[in-house]
């Protein structure tokens, strides 16, 4: 599921919460940013501000619900922006 969520355009990462409390524990590893129980789930993402955040969250929710067969809440925990490129020396633009 983490791979599918990270493949959604506008998602730049999963976020484990302020103290790392949002996670799913699997044998031998921990998946930060995704919390599941028997009835529902939560996904905490970092999203790129150049995308429509509501659309990104809706796509993540739909993707997760199709994969897990249960309702999900998506929380945009943080946002990122594309770094502005500085002109090269001698560049007239």
PyMOL Python script that loads the backbone (N, CA, C, O; Angstrom):
from pymol import cmd

cmd.read_pdbstr("""\
ATOM      1  N   UNK A   1       0.818  -1.179   0.000  1.00  0.00           N
ATOM      2  CA  UNK A   1       0.000   0.000   0.000  1.00  0.00           C
ATOM      3  C   UNK A   1       0.870   1.255   0.000  1.00  0.00           C
ATOM      4  O   UNK A   1       0.555   2.226  -0.687  1.00  0.00           O
ATOM      5  N   UNK A   2       1.960   1.242   0.763  1.00  0.00           N
ATOM      6  CA  UNK A   2       2.846   2.406   0.809  1.00  0.00           C
ATOM      7  C   UNK A   2       3.353   2.748  -0.586  1.00  0.00           C
ATOM      8  O   UNK A   2       3.398   3.921  -0.956  1.00  0.00           O
ATOM      9  N   UNK A   3       3.732   1.750  -1.357  1.00  0.00           N
ATOM     10  CA  UNK A   3       4.223   1.998  -2.715  1.00  0.00           C
ATOM     11  C   UNK A   3       3.144   2.612  -3.586  1.00  0.00           C
ATOM     12  O   UNK A   3       3.421   3.527  -4.361  1.00  0.00           O
ATOM     13  N   UNK A   4       1.919   2.123  -3.471  1.00  0.00           N
ATOM     14  CA  UNK A   4       0.815   2.653  -4.267  1.00  0.00           C
ATOM     15  C   UNK A   4       0.518   4.100  -3.888  1.00  0.00           C
ATOM     16  O   UNK A   4       0.257   4.925  -4.763  1.00  0.00           O
ATOM     17  N   UNK A   5       0.554   4.413  -2.606  1.00  0.00           N
ATOM     18  CA  UNK A   5       0.297   5.783  -2.157  1.00  0.00           C
ATOM     19  C   UNK A   5       1.420   6.707  -2.625  1.00  0.00           C
ATOM     20  O   UNK A   5       1.156   7.812  -3.099  1.00  0.00           O
ATOM     21  N   UNK A   6       2.650   6.269  -2.499  1.00  0.00           N
ATOM     22  CA  UNK A   6       3.778   7.096  -2.930  1.00  0.00           C
ATOM     23  C   UNK A   6       3.797   7.313  -4.438  1.00  0.00           C
ATOM     24  O   UNK A   6       4.429   8.255  -4.917  1.00  0.00           O
ATOM     25  N   UNK A   7       3.117   6.457  -5.192  1.00  0.00           N
ATOM     26  CA  UNK A   7       3.044   6.613  -6.651  1.00  0.00           C
ATOM     27  C   UNK A   7       1.984   7.625  -7.078  1.00  0.00           C
ATOM     28  O   UNK A   7       1.927   7.992  -8.252  1.00  0.00           O
ATOM     29  N   UNK A   8       1.151   8.078  -6.157  1.00  0.00           N
ATOM     30  CA  UNK A   8       0.123   9.070  -6.497  1.00  0.00           C
ATOM     31  C   UNK A   8       0.814  10.401  -6.781  1.00  0.00           C
ATOM     32  O   UNK A   8       1.589  10.881  -5.954  1.00  0.00           O
ATOM     33  N   UNK A   9       0.539  11.010  -7.953  1.00  0.00           N
ATOM     34  CA  UNK A   9       1.147  12.313  -8.253  1.00  0.00           C
ATOM     35  C   UNK A   9       0.787  13.338  -7.178  1.00  0.00           C
ATOM     36  O   UNK A   9      -0.380  13.500  -6.821  1.00  0.00           O
ATOM     37  N   UNK A  10       1.792  14.015  -6.678  1.00  0.00           N
ATOM     38  CA  UNK A  10       1.600  15.013  -5.638  1.00  0.00           C
ATOM     39  C   UNK A  10       1.965  14.524  -4.254  1.00  0.00           C
ATOM     40  O   UNK A  10       2.098  15.333  -3.336  1.00  0.00           O
ATOM     41  N   UNK A  11       2.132  13.217  -4.074  1.00  0.00           N
ATOM     42  CA  UNK A  11       2.566  12.671  -2.779  1.00  0.00           C
ATOM     43  C   UNK A  11       4.086  12.591  -2.803  1.00  0.00           C
ATOM     44  O   UNK A  11       4.672  11.941  -3.669  1.00  0.00           O
ATOM     45  N   UNK A  12       4.716  13.263  -1.839  1.00  0.00           N
ATOM     46  CA  UNK A  12       6.182  13.229  -1.789  1.00  0.00           C
ATOM     47  C   UNK A  12       6.710  12.356  -0.658  1.00  0.00           C
ATOM     48  O   UNK A  12       7.913  12.112  -0.567  1.00  0.00           O
ATOM     49  N   UNK A  13       5.806  11.883   0.209  1.00  0.00           N
ATOM     50  CA  UNK A  13       6.246  11.000   1.283  1.00  0.00           C
ATOM     51  C   UNK A  13       5.109  10.638   2.215  1.00  0.00           C
ATOM     52  O   UNK A  13       4.009  11.184   2.137  1.00  0.00           O
ATOM     53  N   UNK A  14       5.404   9.707   3.093  1.00  0.00           N
ATOM     54  CA  UNK A  14       4.495   9.338   4.175  1.00  0.00           C
ATOM     55  C   UNK A  14       5.030   9.991   5.449  1.00  0.00           C
ATOM     56  O   UNK A  14       6.238  10.181   5.590  1.00  0.00           O
ATOM     57  N   UNK A  15       4.142  10.331   6.365  1.00  0.00           N
ATOM     58  CA  UNK A  15       4.536  11.047   7.579  1.00  0.00           C
ATOM     59  C   UNK A  15       4.085  10.238   8.789  1.00  0.00           C
ATOM     60  O   UNK A  15       2.918   9.860   8.887  1.00  0.00           O
ATOM     61  N   UNK A  16       4.995   9.976   9.694  1.00  0.00           N
ATOM     62  CA  UNK A  16       4.703   9.153  10.860  1.00  0.00           C
ATOM     63  C   UNK A  16       4.045   9.869  12.020  1.00  0.00           C
ATOM     64  O   UNK A  16       3.858   9.273  13.081  1.00  0.00           O
ATOM     65  N   UNK A  17       3.688  11.139  11.847  1.00  0.00           N
ATOM     66  CA  UNK A  17       3.091  11.893  12.940  1.00  0.00           C
ATOM     67  C   UNK A  17       4.154  12.602  13.756  1.00  0.00           C
ATOM     68  O   UNK A  17       5.350  12.376  13.570  1.00  0.00           O
ATOM     69  N   UNK A  18       3.715  13.454  14.653  1.00  0.00           N
ATOM     70  CA  UNK A  18       4.629  14.276  15.442  1.00  0.00           C
ATOM     71  C   UNK A  18       5.659  13.446  16.208  1.00  0.00           C
ATOM     72  O   UNK A  18       6.834  13.807  16.269  1.00  0.00           O
ATOM     73  N   UNK A  19       5.214  12.342  16.787  1.00  0.00           N
ATOM     74  CA  UNK A  19       6.111  11.500  17.584  1.00  0.00           C
ATOM     75  C   UNK A  19       6.322  10.116  16.964  1.00  0.00           C
ATOM     76  O   UNK A  19       6.775   9.192  17.640  1.00  0.00           O
ATOM     77  N   UNK A  20       5.992   9.976  15.678  1.00  0.00           N
ATOM     78  CA  UNK A  20       6.146   8.685  15.021  1.00  0.00           C
ATOM     79  C   UNK A  20       5.069   7.693  15.390  1.00  0.00           C
ATOM     80  O   UNK A  20       5.243   6.486  15.223  1.00  0.00           O
ATOM     81  N   UNK A  21       3.941   8.203  15.899  1.00  0.00           N
ATOM     82  CA  UNK A  21       2.886   7.319  16.393  1.00  0.00           C
ATOM     83  C   UNK A  21       2.021   6.704  15.299  1.00  0.00           C
ATOM     84  O   UNK A  21       1.278   5.760  15.567  1.00  0.00           O
ATOM     85  N   UNK A  22       2.099   7.213  14.085  1.00  0.00           N
ATOM     86  CA  UNK A  22       1.288   6.674  12.989  1.00  0.00           C
ATOM     87  C   UNK A  22       2.115   5.642  12.243  1.00  0.00           C
ATOM     88  O   UNK A  22       3.036   5.991  11.505  1.00  0.00           O
ATOM     89  N   UNK A  23       1.786   4.367  12.436  1.00  0.00           N
ATOM     90  CA  UNK A  23       2.568   3.313  11.789  1.00  0.00           C
ATOM     91  C   UNK A  23       1.811   1.993  11.828  1.00  0.00           C
ATOM     92  O   UNK A  23       0.920   1.772  12.648  1.00  0.00           O
ATOM     93  N   UNK A  24       2.202   1.141  10.916  1.00  0.00           N
ATOM     94  CA  UNK A  24       1.725  -0.240  10.903  1.00  0.00           C
ATOM     95  C   UNK A  24       2.944  -1.121  11.121  1.00  0.00           C
ATOM     96  O   UNK A  24       3.982  -0.936  10.485  1.00  0.00           O
ATOM     97  N   UNK A  25       2.807  -2.061  12.009  1.00  0.00           N
ATOM     98  CA  UNK A  25       3.915  -2.959  12.325  1.00  0.00           C
ATOM     99  C   UNK A  25       3.715  -4.282  11.606  1.00  0.00           C
ATOM    100  O   UNK A  25       2.684  -4.939  11.754  1.00  0.00           O
ATOM    101  N   UNK A  26       4.705  -4.654  10.837  1.00  0.00           N
ATOM    102  CA  UNK A  26       4.704  -5.912  10.102  1.00  0.00           C
ATOM    103  C   UNK A  26       5.874  -6.745  10.600  1.00  0.00           C
ATOM    104  O   UNK A  26       6.778  -6.212  11.243  1.00  0.00           O
ATOM    105  N   UNK A  27       5.873  -8.029  10.317  1.00  0.00           N
ATOM    106  CA  UNK A  27       7.008  -8.847  10.755  1.00  0.00           C
ATOM    107  C   UNK A  27       8.337  -8.294  10.234  1.00  0.00           C
ATOM    108  O   UNK A  27       8.573  -8.256   9.026  1.00  0.00           O
ATOM    109  N   UNK A  28       9.178  -7.877  11.136  1.00  0.00           N
ATOM    110  CA  UNK A  28      10.506  -7.407  10.777  1.00  0.00           C
ATOM    111  C   UNK A  28      10.593  -5.984  10.280  1.00  0.00           C
ATOM    112  O   UNK A  28      11.683  -5.530   9.930  1.00  0.00           O
ATOM    113  N   UNK A  29       9.483  -5.255  10.234  1.00  0.00           N
ATOM    114  CA  UNK A  29       9.565  -3.868   9.782  1.00  0.00           C
ATOM    115  C   UNK A  29       8.354  -3.060  10.232  1.00  0.00           C
ATOM    116  O   UNK A  29       7.351  -3.595  10.703  1.00  0.00           O
ATOM    117  N   UNK A  30       8.492  -1.769  10.068  1.00  0.00           N
ATOM    118  CA  UNK A  30       7.468  -0.813  10.465  1.00  0.00           C
ATOM    119  C   UNK A  30       7.213   0.098   9.282  1.00  0.00           C
ATOM    120  O   UNK A  30       8.158   0.581   8.658  1.00  0.00           O
ATOM    121  N   UNK A  31       5.940   0.344   8.961  1.00  0.00           N
ATOM    122  CA  UNK A  31       5.579   1.238   7.855  1.00  0.00           C
ATOM    123  C   UNK A  31       5.013   2.517   8.462  1.00  0.00           C
ATOM    124  O   UNK A  31       3.871   2.543   8.921  1.00  0.00           O
ATOM    125  N   UNK A  32       5.818   3.577   8.460  1.00  0.00           N
ATOM    126  CA  UNK A  32       5.393   4.860   9.021  1.00  0.00           C
ATOM    127  C   UNK A  32       4.390   5.524   8.093  1.00  0.00           C
ATOM    128  O   UNK A  32       4.510   5.443   6.870  1.00  0.00           O
ATOM    129  N   UNK A  33       3.395   6.184   8.686  1.00  0.00           N
ATOM    130  CA  UNK A  33       2.437   6.961   7.920  1.00  0.00           C
ATOM    131  C   UNK A  33       1.147   6.246   7.587  1.00  0.00           C
ATOM    132  O   UNK A  33       0.212   6.862   7.075  1.00  0.00           O
ATOM    133  N   UNK A  34       1.080   4.955   7.869  1.00  0.00           N
ATOM    134  CA  UNK A  34      -0.137   4.187   7.599  1.00  0.00           C
ATOM    135  C   UNK A  34      -0.540   3.460   8.880  1.00  0.00           C
ATOM    136  O   UNK A  34       0.252   2.727   9.472  1.00  0.00           O
ATOM    137  N   UNK A  35      -1.792   3.679   9.295  1.00  0.00           N
ATOM    138  CA  UNK A  35      -2.320   3.004  10.491  1.00  0.00           C
ATOM    139  C   UNK A  35      -3.586   2.256  10.087  1.00  0.00           C
ATOM    140  O   UNK A  35      -4.480   2.827   9.463  1.00  0.00           O
ATOM    141  N   UNK A  36      -3.655   0.991  10.442  1.00  0.00           N
ATOM    142  CA  UNK A  36      -4.807   0.149  10.100  1.00  0.00           C
ATOM    143  C   UNK A  36      -5.390  -0.489  11.340  1.00  0.00           C
ATOM    144  O   UNK A  36      -4.670  -0.819  12.283  1.00  0.00           O
ATOM    145  N   UNK A  37      -6.707  -0.660  11.330  1.00  0.00           N
ATOM    146  CA  UNK A  37      -7.339  -1.543  12.295  1.00  0.00           C
ATOM    147  C   UNK A  37      -8.326  -2.406  11.518  1.00  0.00           C
ATOM    148  O   UNK A  37      -8.331  -2.377  10.287  1.00  0.00           O
ATOM    149  N   UNK A  38      -9.150  -3.163  12.206  1.00  0.00           N
ATOM    150  CA  UNK A  38     -10.043  -4.100  11.523  1.00  0.00           C
ATOM    151  C   UNK A  38     -11.118  -3.419  10.681  1.00  0.00           C
ATOM    152  O   UNK A  38     -11.636  -4.022   9.741  1.00  0.00           O
ATOM    153  N   UNK A  39     -11.457  -2.182  11.000  1.00  0.00           N
ATOM    154  CA  UNK A  39     -12.581  -1.522  10.335  1.00  0.00           C
ATOM    155  C   UNK A  39     -12.199  -0.353   9.443  1.00  0.00           C
ATOM    156  O   UNK A  39     -12.946  -0.025   8.521  1.00  0.00           O
ATOM    157  N   UNK A  40     -11.057   0.287   9.687  1.00  0.00           N
ATOM    158  CA  UNK A  40     -10.707   1.506   8.949  1.00  0.00           C
ATOM    159  C   UNK A  40      -9.197   1.707   8.944  1.00  0.00           C
ATOM    160  O   UNK A  40      -8.445   0.920   9.519  1.00  0.00           O
ATOM    161  N   UNK A  41      -8.780   2.763   8.290  1.00  0.00           N
ATOM    162  CA  UNK A  41      -7.359   3.081   8.241  1.00  0.00           C
ATOM    163  C   UNK A  41      -7.137   4.570   8.123  1.00  0.00           C
ATOM    164  O   UNK A  41      -8.051   5.334   7.813  1.00  0.00           O
ATOM    165  N   UNK A  42      -5.900   4.969   8.378  1.00  0.00           N
ATOM    166  CA  UNK A  42      -5.460   6.357   8.232  1.00  0.00           C
ATOM    167  C   UNK A  42      -4.160   6.363   7.463  1.00  0.00           C
ATOM    168  O   UNK A  42      -3.302   5.498   7.640  1.00  0.00           O
ATOM    169  N   UNK A  43      -4.035   7.358   6.604  1.00  0.00           N
ATOM    170  CA  UNK A  43      -2.774   7.566   5.902  1.00  0.00           C
ATOM    171  C   UNK A  43      -2.389   9.029   6.090  1.00  0.00           C
ATOM    172  O   UNK A  43      -3.183   9.931   5.825  1.00  0.00           O
ATOM    173  N   UNK A  44      -1.179   9.247   6.542  1.00  0.00           N
ATOM    174  CA  UNK A  44      -0.650  10.598   6.754  1.00  0.00           C
ATOM    175  C   UNK A  44       0.411  10.838   5.683  1.00  0.00           C
ATOM    176  O   UNK A  44       1.402  10.112   5.597  1.00  0.00           O
ATOM    177  N   UNK A  45       0.183  11.873   4.868  1.00  0.00           N
ATOM    178  CA  UNK A  45       1.070  12.113   3.729  1.00  0.00           C
ATOM    179  C   UNK A  45       1.744  13.483   3.804  1.00  0.00           C
ATOM    180  O   UNK A  45       1.314  14.385   4.524  1.00  0.00           O
ATOM    181  N   UNK A  46       2.814  13.590   3.031  1.00  0.00           N
ATOM    182  CA  UNK A  46       3.441  14.859   2.708  1.00  0.00           C
ATOM    183  C   UNK A  46       3.105  15.086   1.241  1.00  0.00           C
ATOM    184  O   UNK A  46       3.339  14.215   0.403  1.00  0.00           O
ATOM    185  N   UNK A  47       2.549  16.271   0.929  1.00  0.00           N
ATOM    186  CA  UNK A  47       2.090  16.543  -0.427  1.00  0.00           C
ATOM    187  C   UNK A  47       2.814  17.747  -1.013  1.00  0.00           C
ATOM    188  O   UNK A  47       3.238  18.651  -0.294  1.00  0.00           O
ATOM    189  N   UNK A  48       2.943  17.735  -2.325  1.00  0.00           N
ATOM    190  CA  UNK A  48       3.569  18.821  -3.072  1.00  0.00           C
ATOM    191  C   UNK A  48       2.531  19.916  -3.292  1.00  0.00           C
ATOM    192  O   UNK A  48       1.469  19.661  -3.859  1.00  0.00           O
ATOM    193  N   UNK A  49       2.830  21.123  -2.850  1.00  0.00           N
ATOM    194  CA  UNK A  49       1.900  22.242  -2.913  1.00  0.00           C
ATOM    195  C   UNK A  49       1.558  22.653  -4.341  1.00  0.00           C
ATOM    196  O   UNK A  49       0.568  23.352  -4.558  1.00  0.00           O
ATOM    197  N   UNK A  50       2.353  22.233  -5.311  1.00  0.00           N
ATOM    198  CA  UNK A  50       2.046  22.587  -6.702  1.00  0.00           C
ATOM    199  C   UNK A  50       0.889  21.750  -7.242  1.00  0.00           C
ATOM    200  O   UNK A  50       0.421  22.003  -8.353  1.00  0.00           O
ATOM    201  N   UNK A  51       0.423  20.770  -6.493  1.00  0.00           N
ATOM    202  CA  UNK A  51      -0.741  19.957  -6.857  1.00  0.00           C
ATOM    203  C   UNK A  51      -1.947  20.393  -6.027  1.00  0.00           C
ATOM    204  O   UNK A  51      -1.790  20.993  -4.963  1.00  0.00           O
ATOM    205  N   UNK A  52      -3.138  20.092  -6.513  1.00  0.00           N
ATOM    206  CA  UNK A  52      -4.358  20.366  -5.762  1.00  0.00           C
ATOM    207  C   UNK A  52      -4.424  19.379  -4.587  1.00  0.00           C
ATOM    208  O   UNK A  52      -4.573  18.174  -4.792  1.00  0.00           O
ATOM    209  N   UNK A  53      -4.312  19.890  -3.376  1.00  0.00           N
ATOM    210  CA  UNK A  53      -4.213  19.022  -2.200  1.00  0.00           C
ATOM    211  C   UNK A  53      -5.456  18.167  -1.985  1.00  0.00           C
ATOM    212  O   UNK A  53      -5.346  17.014  -1.569  1.00  0.00           O
ATOM    213  N   UNK A  54      -6.631  18.715  -2.262  1.00  0.00           N
ATOM    214  CA  UNK A  54      -7.860  17.922  -2.109  1.00  0.00           C
ATOM    215  C   UNK A  54      -7.889  16.762  -3.088  1.00  0.00           C
ATOM    216  O   UNK A  54      -8.303  15.656  -2.739  1.00  0.00           O
ATOM    217  N   UNK A  55      -7.455  17.013  -4.300  1.00  0.00           N
ATOM    218  CA  UNK A  55      -7.431  15.959  -5.318  1.00  0.00           C
ATOM    219  C   UNK A  55      -6.415  14.879  -4.958  1.00  0.00           C
ATOM    220  O   UNK A  55      -6.681  13.687  -5.114  1.00  0.00           O
ATOM    221  N   UNK A  56      -5.250  15.304  -4.475  1.00  0.00           N
ATOM    222  CA  UNK A  56      -4.221  14.340  -4.056  1.00  0.00           C
ATOM    223  C   UNK A  56      -4.763  13.468  -2.930  1.00  0.00           C
ATOM    224  O   UNK A  56      -4.630  12.245  -2.972  1.00  0.00           O
ATOM    225  N   UNK A  57      -5.372  14.092  -1.925  1.00  0.00           N
ATOM    226  CA  UNK A  57      -5.916  13.334  -0.786  1.00  0.00           C
ATOM    227  C   UNK A  57      -7.017  12.382  -1.233  1.00  0.00           C
ATOM    228  O   UNK A  57      -7.085  11.251  -0.752  1.00  0.00           O
ATOM    229  N   UNK A  58      -7.880  12.820  -2.143  1.00  0.00           N
ATOM    230  CA  UNK A  58      -8.965  11.963  -2.637  1.00  0.00           C
ATOM    231  C   UNK A  58      -8.406  10.766  -3.397  1.00  0.00           C
ATOM    232  O   UNK A  58      -8.906   9.650  -3.254  1.00  0.00           O
ATOM    233  N   UNK A  59      -7.378  10.992  -4.201  1.00  0.00           N
ATOM    234  CA  UNK A  59      -6.770   9.894  -4.953  1.00  0.00           C
ATOM    235  C   UNK A  59      -6.105   8.899  -4.007  1.00  0.00           C
ATOM    236  O   UNK A  59      -6.213   7.688  -4.203  1.00  0.00           O
ATOM    237  N   UNK A  60      -5.423   9.400  -2.990  1.00  0.00           N
ATOM    238  CA  UNK A  60      -4.797   8.519  -1.990  1.00  0.00           C
ATOM    239  C   UNK A  60      -5.874   7.705  -1.284  1.00  0.00           C
ATOM    240  O   UNK A  60      -5.728   6.493  -1.121  1.00  0.00           O
ATOM    241  N   UNK A  61      -6.953   8.360  -0.865  1.00  0.00           N
ATOM    242  CA  UNK A  61      -8.040   7.655  -0.175  1.00  0.00           C
ATOM    243  C   UNK A  61      -8.625   6.558  -1.060  1.00  0.00           C
ATOM    244  O   UNK A  61      -8.797   5.424  -0.613  1.00  0.00           O
ATOM    245  N   UNK A  62      -8.929   6.892  -2.312  1.00  0.00           N
ATOM    246  CA  UNK A  62      -9.505   5.904  -3.230  1.00  0.00           C
ATOM    247  C   UNK A  62      -8.555   4.730  -3.462  1.00  0.00           C
ATOM    248  O   UNK A  62      -8.985   3.577  -3.494  1.00  0.00           O
ATOM    249  N   UNK A  63      -7.282   5.020  -3.622  1.00  0.00           N
ATOM    250  CA  UNK A  63      -6.279   3.975  -3.836  1.00  0.00           C
ATOM    251  C   UNK A  63      -6.217   3.032  -2.641  1.00  0.00           C
ATOM    252  O   UNK A  63      -6.235   1.811  -2.802  1.00  0.00           O
ATOM    253  N   UNK A  64      -6.144   3.604  -1.442  1.00  0.00           N
ATOM    254  CA  UNK A  64      -6.054   2.797  -0.222  1.00  0.00           C
ATOM    255  C   UNK A  64      -7.314   1.965  -0.004  1.00  0.00           C
ATOM    256  O   UNK A  64      -7.235   0.796   0.372  1.00  0.00           O
ATOM    257  N   UNK A  65      -8.474   2.573  -0.240  1.00  0.00           N
ATOM    258  CA  UNK A  65      -9.726   1.848  -0.030  1.00  0.00           C
ATOM    259  C   UNK A  65      -9.868   0.680  -1.005  1.00  0.00           C
ATOM    260  O   UNK A  65     -10.389  -0.373  -0.637  1.00  0.00           O
ATOM    261  N   UNK A  66      -9.413   0.857  -2.237  1.00  0.00           N
ATOM    262  CA  UNK A  66      -9.462  -0.249  -3.201  1.00  0.00           C
ATOM    263  C   UNK A  66      -8.533  -1.378  -2.784  1.00  0.00           C
ATOM    264  O   UNK A  66      -8.882  -2.552  -2.909  1.00  0.00           O
ATOM    265  N   UNK A  67      -7.359  -1.031  -2.292  1.00  0.00           N
ATOM    266  CA  UNK A  67      -6.390  -2.055  -1.906  1.00  0.00           C
ATOM    267  C   UNK A  67      -6.790  -2.792  -0.626  1.00  0.00           C
ATOM    268  O   UNK A  67      -6.616  -4.007  -0.530  1.00  0.00           O
ATOM    269  N   UNK A  68      -7.323  -2.065   0.352  1.00  0.00           N
ATOM    270  CA  UNK A  68      -7.571  -2.658   1.661  1.00  0.00           C
ATOM    271  C   UNK A  68      -9.023  -3.036   1.911  1.00  0.00           C
ATOM    272  O   UNK A  68      -9.311  -3.768   2.858  1.00  0.00           O
ATOM    273  N   UNK A  69      -9.940  -2.556   1.086  1.00  0.00           N
ATOM    274  CA  UNK A  69     -11.339  -2.910   1.262  1.00  0.00           C
ATOM    275  C   UNK A  69     -11.966  -2.361   2.534  1.00  0.00           C
ATOM    276  O   UNK A  69     -12.851  -2.995   3.110  1.00  0.00           O
ATOM    277  N   UNK A  70     -11.522  -1.198   2.976  1.00  0.00           N
ATOM    278  CA  UNK A  70     -12.086  -0.556   4.162  1.00  0.00           C
ATOM    279  C   UNK A  70     -11.946   0.959   3.986  1.00  0.00           C
ATOM    280  O   UNK A  70     -11.132   1.401   3.175  1.00  0.00           O
ATOM    281  N   UNK A  71     -12.713   1.760   4.720  1.00  0.00           N
ATOM    282  CA  UNK A  71     -12.613   3.211   4.582  1.00  0.00           C
ATOM    283  C   UNK A  71     -11.302   3.754   5.155  1.00  0.00           C
ATOM    284  O   UNK A  71     -10.753   3.213   6.115  1.00  0.00           O
ATOM    285  N   UNK A  72     -10.820   4.829   4.545  1.00  0.00           N
ATOM    286  CA  UNK A  72      -9.583   5.478   4.980  1.00  0.00           C
ATOM    287  C   UNK A  72      -9.803   6.961   5.167  1.00  0.00           C
ATOM    288  O   UNK A  72     -10.601   7.584   4.466  1.00  0.00           O
ATOM    289  N   UNK A  73      -9.087   7.510   6.115  1.00  0.00           N
ATOM    290  CA  UNK A  73      -8.981   8.951   6.293  1.00  0.00           C
ATOM    291  C   UNK A  73      -7.573   9.332   5.870  1.00  0.00           C
ATOM    292  O   UNK A  73      -6.604   8.668   6.238  1.00  0.00           O
ATOM    293  N   UNK A  74      -7.465  10.406   5.094  1.00  0.00           N
ATOM    294  CA  UNK A  74      -6.154  10.887   4.653  1.00  0.00           C
ATOM    295  C   UNK A  74      -5.892  12.228   5.322  1.00  0.00           C
ATOM    296  O   UNK A  74      -6.722  13.136   5.270  1.00  0.00           O
ATOM    297  N   UNK A  75      -4.738  12.340   5.945  1.00  0.00           N
ATOM    298  CA  UNK A  75      -4.325  13.572   6.605  1.00  0.00           C
ATOM    299  C   UNK A  75      -3.087  14.091   5.896  1.00  0.00           C
ATOM    300  O   UNK A  75      -2.090  13.381   5.771  1.00  0.00           O
ATOM    301  N   UNK A  76      -3.154  15.340   5.428  1.00  0.00           N
ATOM    302  CA  UNK A  76      -1.974  15.986   4.851  1.00  0.00           C
ATOM    303  C   UNK A  76      -1.217  16.589   6.033  1.00  0.00           C
ATOM    304  O   UNK A  76      -1.592  17.640   6.553  1.00  0.00           O
ATOM    305  N   UNK A  77      -0.161  15.920   6.445  1.00  0.00           N
ATOM    306  CA  UNK A  77       0.617  16.327   7.624  1.00  0.00           C
ATOM    307  C   UNK A  77       1.588  17.459   7.313  1.00  0.00           C
ATOM    308  O   UNK A  77       1.895  18.279   8.179  1.00  0.00           O
ATOM    309  N   UNK A  78       2.066  17.499   6.081  1.00  0.00           N
ATOM    310  CA  UNK A  78       3.068  18.496   5.723  1.00  0.00           C
ATOM    311  C   UNK A  78       2.983  18.730   4.222  1.00  0.00           C
ATOM    312  O   UNK A  78       2.431  17.918   3.480  1.00  0.00           O
ATOM    313  N   UNK A  79       3.539  19.855   3.790  1.00  0.00           N
ATOM    314  CA  UNK A  79       3.587  20.146   2.359  1.00  0.00           C
ATOM    315  C   UNK A  79       5.014  20.486   1.969  1.00  0.00           C
ATOM    316  O   UNK A  79       5.811  20.939   2.790  1.00  0.00           O
ATOM    317  N   UNK A  80       5.315  20.262   0.715  1.00  0.00           N
ATOM    318  CA  UNK A  80       6.613  20.620   0.165  1.00  0.00           C
ATOM    319  C   UNK A  80       6.377  21.482  -1.062  1.00  0.00           C
ATOM    320  O   UNK A  80       5.279  21.508  -1.618  1.00  0.00           O
ATOM    321  N   UNK A  81       7.406  22.177  -1.472  1.00  0.00           N
ATOM    322  CA  UNK A  81       7.353  22.958  -2.708  1.00  0.00           C
ATOM    323  C   UNK A  81       8.580  22.629  -3.522  1.00  0.00           C
ATOM    324  O   UNK A  81       9.624  22.258  -2.986  1.00  0.00           O
ATOM    325  N   UNK A  82       8.442  22.769  -4.809  1.00  0.00           N
ATOM    326  CA  UNK A  82       9.591  22.555  -5.687  1.00  0.00           C
ATOM    327  C   UNK A  82      10.597  23.672  -5.435  1.00  0.00           C
ATOM    328  O   UNK A  82      10.207  24.837  -5.361  1.00  0.00           O
ATOM    329  N   UNK A  83      11.872  23.348  -5.304  1.00  0.00           N
ATOM    330  CA  UNK A  83      12.861  24.415  -5.109  1.00  0.00           C
ATOM    331  C   UNK A  83      12.962  25.276  -6.366  1.00  0.00           C
ATOM    332  O   UNK A  83      12.934  24.767  -7.486  1.00  0.00           O
ATOM    333  N   UNK A  84      13.077  26.575  -6.163  1.00  0.00           N
ATOM    334  CA  UNK A  84      13.225  27.480  -7.303  1.00  0.00           C
ATOM    335  C   UNK A  84      14.649  27.364  -7.824  1.00  0.00           C
ATOM    336  O   UNK A  84      15.612  27.396  -7.058  1.00  0.00           O
ATOM    337  N   UNK A  85      14.762  27.232  -9.117  1.00  0.00           N
ATOM    338  CA  UNK A  85      16.086  27.140  -9.723  1.00  0.00           C
ATOM    339  C   UNK A  85      16.666  28.534  -9.873  1.00  0.00           C
ATOM    340  O   UNK A  85      16.002  29.446 -10.368  1.00  0.00           O
ATOM    341  N   UNK A  86      17.900  28.690  -9.446  1.00  0.00           N
ATOM    342  CA  UNK A  86      18.567  29.983  -9.605  1.00  0.00           C
ATOM    343  C   UNK A  86      19.221  30.019 -10.968  1.00  0.00           C
ATOM    344  O   UNK A  86      19.764  29.011 -11.419  1.00  0.00           O
ATOM    345  N   UNK A  87      19.178  31.179 -11.644  1.00  0.00           N
ATOM    346  CA  UNK A  87      19.791  31.270 -12.971  1.00  0.00           C
ATOM    347  C   UNK A  87      21.292  31.054 -12.894  1.00  0.00           C
ATOM    348  O   UNK A  87      21.955  31.459 -11.939  1.00  0.00           O
ATOM    349  N   UNK A  88      21.806  30.404 -13.924  1.00  0.00           N
ATOM    350  CA  UNK A  88      23.252  30.206 -14.021  1.00  0.00           C
ATOM    351  C   UNK A  88      23.922  31.551 -14.263  1.00  0.00           C
ATOM    352  O   UNK A  88      23.305  32.479 -14.785  1.00  0.00           O
ATOM    353  N   UNK A  89      25.198  31.649 -13.877  1.00  0.00           N
ATOM    354  CA  UNK A  89      25.944  32.876 -14.138  1.00  0.00           C
ATOM    355  C   UNK A  89      25.974  33.137 -15.625  1.00  0.00           C
ATOM    356  O   UNK A  89      26.234  32.228 -16.414  1.00  0.00           O
ATOM    357  N   UNK A  90      25.710  34.368 -16.014  1.00  0.00           N
ATOM    358  CA  UNK A  90      25.725  34.721 -17.435  1.00  0.00           C
ATOM    359  C   UNK A  90      24.430  34.407 -18.147  1.00  0.00           C
ATOM    360  O   UNK A  90      24.292  34.720 -19.329  1.00  0.00           O
ATOM    361  N   UNK A  91      23.460  33.789 -17.453  1.00  0.00           N
ATOM    362  CA  UNK A  91      22.168  33.471 -18.050  1.00  0.00           C
ATOM    363  C   UNK A  91      21.330  34.743 -18.045  1.00  0.00           C
ATOM    364  O   UNK A  91      21.154  35.369 -17.000  1.00  0.00           O
ATOM    365  N   UNK A  92      20.815  35.124 -19.204  1.00  0.00           N
ATOM    366  CA  UNK A  92      20.066  36.360 -19.338  1.00  0.00           C
ATOM    367  C   UNK A  92      18.621  36.220 -18.903  1.00  0.00           C
ATOM    368  O   UNK A  92      17.917  37.228 -18.853  1.00  0.00           O
ATOM    369  N   UNK A  93      18.141  35.029 -18.588  1.00  0.00           N
ATOM    370  CA  UNK A  93      16.731  34.873 -18.240  1.00  0.00           C
ATOM    371  C   UNK A  93      16.445  35.144 -16.847  1.00  0.00           C
ATOM    372  O   UNK A  93      15.292  35.048 -16.424  1.00  0.00           O
TER     373      UNK A  93
END
""", "prot")
cmd.dss("prot")
cmd.show_as("cartoon", "prot")
cmd.util.cbc("prot")
cmd.orient("prot")
